Amino acid sequence: MLPKSHLSVSQINTYIRCPLQYKYRYIDGLILPPKSALTKGKSVHKGVEYNYSQKIESHEDVKLSEVQEVVAAEFETLAPETEFEKDEDPGKVKDETISLATLYHKEVAPTVQPVAVEQKVEVEFENTPYSLLGYIDVLDDQGYIRDTKTASKSPSENEINKSLQLTAYAMAHRTLYGKEEAGVKLDYLVQTKTPKVVTLEGKRTQKDIERFLKTMGIVAHAIDNQIFYPNENNYLCGPEKCGYWEICHREY
């Protein structure tokens, strides 16, 4: 049986990446310390959420210093549980995180008027024991669903088309509002020598949603039937990139 009564896009992506990794994480409950990239992304996301939550009513961005304080506090909260690389300086990573949040607040936030932030959505399906649970990061007043990502290099144009998360958000939006969204956007904050913003824009068709539902159904069926195996062809498979490497090779 599914470990929970719902699936999330994170669960689906984990299973697609490596079914055995899914088992260790969601069935066995072996939760690994986050890497610095995840802590950086969560901290920036906290600042974006803080600003947009009040902007729904105020229609004005808060002061930059407020966002920086929120991001710094979130980073400091997450840092003790974060697994930094041997050559990483937590202080430098923190500075980079605040820098990315600053970039977003200066270049992206002024162009966005949110109407919903972190909107919880649970979509139920007939004749199935599970639902899809998720949170739409930002819905703006132009009808665009937006998500924010941090990255170490510029994304390819195809990233917007491959995102299962945005497809799930589009389906949830149509379920909630009874109408099609204007489109989907990914705001990438890229940690290059000179940090930059790369915004990708795309659309979701009904066919995209149907493909996603088929994928979700197959993943749920496989989990329900305890089909777990290592996917050694995934790009994160290796002793340096996968925290489950040792237990995987010891037990499987």
C-alpha positions in Angstrom: 0.0 0.0 0.0 1.0 3.6 -0.5 2.8 4.9 2.6 0.4 7.8 2.8 -3.1 8.5 1.5 -1.7 10.9 -1.0 1.1 11.3 -3.6 3.1 14.5 -4.1 5.1 15.6 -7.1 8.2 15.2 -5.0 7.3 11.5 -4.3 6.6 10.9 -8.0 9.9 12.5 -9.1 11.8 10.5 -6.5 10.3 7.2 -7.7 11.0 8.1 -11.3 14.6 9.0 -10.4 15.2 5.8 -8.4 12.5 3.4 -7.1 14.8 2.1 -4.4 15.6 5.6 -3.2 11.9 6.1 -2.9 11.6 3.1 -0.7 14.4 4.2 1.6 12.9 7.7 1.9 9.2 7.2 2.1 8.7 3.5 3.1 11.6 3.0 5.5 11.6 6.6 6.6 15.4 7.1 6.2 15.6 10.9 5.9 19.0 12.2 5.0 20.4 15.6 6.0 19.8 18.2 3.2 22.6 19.4 1.0 23.5 23.1 0.9 21.7 23.6 -2.4 18.4 22.6 -0.8 18.9 24.8 2.3 19.7 27.7 0.0 16.6 27.1 -2.1 14.3 26.8 1.0 15.8 29.9 2.5 15.2 32.0 -0.6 11.7 30.5 -0.9 11.0 31.7 2.6 11.8 35.2 1.7 9.7 35.1 -1.4 6.7 33.7 0.6 7.1 36.3 3.3 6.9 39.2 0.9 4.2 37.9 -1.4 1.9 36.8 1.5 1.5 40.4 2.6 1.6 41.8 -1.0 -1.7 40.2 -1.8 -3.4 42.9 0.3 -0.8 45.7 0.3 0.1 45.6 -3.4 3.6 46.7 -2.2 6.8 44.9 -1.6 8.3 45.0 1.9 11.7 46.6 2.5 14.6 44.6 1.1 16.2 44.5 4.6 13.1 42.7 5.9 13.4 40.0 3.3 17.1 39.6 3.9 16.5 39.2 7.7 13.9 36.5 7.0 16.2 34.6 4.6 19.1 34.8 7.0 17.0 33.6 9.9 15.7 30.6 7.9 19.2 29.7 6.7 20.5 29.8 10.3 17.6 27.6 11.4 18.4 25.0 8.7 22.2 25.1 8.7 22.8 22.9 11.8 21.0 20.0 10.0 22.6 20.7 6.6 25.3 18.5 5.2 27.9 20.9 3.8 30.6 19.6 1.5 34.1 19.5 2.9 35.2 22.5 0.8 32.1 24.6 1.6 32.1 27.5 3.9 28.6 27.8 5.5 29.1 31.5 5.9 29.8 32.0 2.3 26.8 29.9 1.3 24.7 32.0 3.6 26.0 35.2 1.9 25.2 33.7 -1.5 21.7 32.8 -0.4 21.0 36.3 0.8 22.5 37.6 -2.5 20.1 35.5 -4.5 17.1 36.6 -2.4 18.2 40.2 -2.9 18.4 39.7 -6.7 14.9 38.3 -6.7 13.4 41.1 -4.6 14.9 43.7 -6.8 14.3 42.3 -10.3 11.4 39.8 -10.0 9.2 40.9 -7.1 8.3 44.4 -8.4 6.9 42.8 -11.6 4.6 40.3 -9.8 1.3 41.0 -8.1 0.3 37.7 -6.3 -3.3 36.7 -5.7 -2.5 33.4 -4.0 0.7 32.2 -2.2 1.5 28.6 -1.0 -2.1 27.6 -1.8 -2.7 24.0 -0.6 -4.4 21.8 -3.2 -5.6 18.3 -2.8 -7.1 16.6 -5.9 -9.0 13.4 -5.4 -9.7 10.8 -8.0 -12.5 8.4 -8.5 -11.9 4.6 -7.8 -8.4 5.2 -6.4 -7.2 5.1 -2.7 -5.0 8.2 -3.1 -5.1 11.9 -3.9 -2.5 14.4 -5.2 -1.4 16.9 -2.6 0.6 20.0 -3.3 1.0 23.7 -2.8 0.9 26.2 -5.6 3.8 28.6 -4.9 2.5 31.7 -6.5 -0.5 32.6 -8.7 -0.3 36.1 -10.1 -3.0 38.5 -11.2 -2.2 37.8 -14.8 -3.2 34.2 -14.3 0.3 32.8 -14.4 1.4 30.0 -12.0 5.0 30.8 -10.9 7.7 28.8 -9.2 11.1 29.9 -8.0 14.3 27.8 -8.3 17.9 28.3 -7.4 20.6 26.8 -9.6 24.4 26.8 -10.1 24.1 27.1 -13.9 21.6 28.5 -16.4 18.7 26.1 -17.1 17.9 24.9 -20.6 14.8 26.2 -22.4 13.2 22.8 -22.1 13.2 22.8 -18.3 9.8 24.6 -18.3 8.3 21.9 -20.5 9.7 19.0 -18.4 8.4 20.2 -15.1 5.9 17.7 -13.7 5.4 20.1 -10.8 4.1 22.8 -13.0 1.8 20.4 -14.8 0.4 19.3 -11.5 -0.1 22.9 -10.5 -2.0 23.6 -13.8 -4.3 20.6 -13.1 -4.9 21.8 -9.6 -5.6 25.4 -10.8 -8.2 24.1 -13.2 -9.8 22.0 -10.5 -9.9 24.9 -8.1 -10.9 27.8 -10.4 -12.7 25.9 -13.2 -10.7 27.7 -15.9 -7.3 27.4 -17.6 -4.3 29.3 -16.3 -2.7 31.9 -18.5 0.6 29.9 -18.4 3.4 28.7 -16.2 6.7 30.4 -15.3 9.9 29.3 -13.7 12.0 32.1 -12.1 15.6 30.7 -11.9 18.1 32.5 -9.6 21.4 31.4 -11.0 24.5 31.4 -8.8 27.1 32.3 -11.5 30.0 34.6 -10.9 27.6 37.4 -11.4 24.2 36.1 -10.1 21.4 36.5 -12.6 17.7 35.8 -13.1 16.4 33.5 -15.9 12.7 33.4 -16.4 11.2 30.6 -18.5 7.6 30.7 -19.7 5.4 27.9 -21.0 1.9 26.4 -21.4 0.2 23.3 -20.3 -2.3 21.5 -22.6 -4.9 19.0 -21.6 -2.7 16.3 -23.2 0.1 17.3 -20.8 -2.2 16.8 -17.9 -3.4 13.5 -19.1 0.2 12.3 -19.6 1.0 13.4 -16.0 -2.1 11.5 -14.7 -1.0 8.3 -16.5 2.5 8.7 -15.0 1.1 9.2 -11.5 -1.1 6.2 -11.9 1.7 4.0 -13.0 4.0 5.2 -10.1 1.2 4.6 -7.6 0.5 1.1 -9.0 4.2 0.3 -8.7 4.5 1.5 -5.2 1.4 -0.4 -4.2 2.9 -3.5 -5.6 6.3 -2.9 -3.9 8.3 -2.6 -7.1 11.5 -1.1 -5.9 14.9 -1.4 -7.7 18.0 0.8 -8.1 18.2 3.0 -11.2 21.9 3.2 -11.7 21.4 5.3 -14.9 20.0 8.3 -13.1 22.5 11.2 -13.0 22.5 11.3 -9.2 23.5 7.7 -8.8 27.0 7.6 -7.2 28.8 7.6 -3.8 29.2 11.4 -3.9 25.7 12.3 -5.0 23.4 9.8 -3.4 23.2 9.5 0.4 21.7 6.0 0.1 24.7 4.7 -1.9 26.2 2.6 0.9 23.0 1.1 2.2 21.9 0.4 -1.3 25.0 -1.5 -2.2 25.1 -3.3 1.2 21.5 -4.5 1.1 20.5 -4.8 -2.5 
